[in-house]
Amino acid sequence: MKTQRTFGIIWLALFILIISLWLWKLIRGDDVSGDLAFHPLAGLVYVFGVIASACIIQGARWARIAI
C-alpha cells in the first residue's frame, strides 16, 4: 500500500504541474491555437488523473486500476 501511495503522490504532482503549465500558457497569451483540439481531451484525462491520484493516497481500489 505504501508503494501505491507513493505513485499516487508522484502522479498527483505530475498532473497538477501539467495543468498549471497549460493554464499559465493560456493566461500569458502564448499561441496555443494548434493545440486547441488536443487540450480539452487531454485536460479531462489529466483532471481524472488528479482525482484518481488523490483517491489512491486515501486507499481507493478503483483508482489503482484507473492510474
Secondary structure, 3 states (H helix, E strand, C coil): CHHHHHHHHHHHHHHHHHHHHHHHHHHHCCCCHHHCCHHHHHHHHHHHHHHHHHHHHHCCHHHHHHC
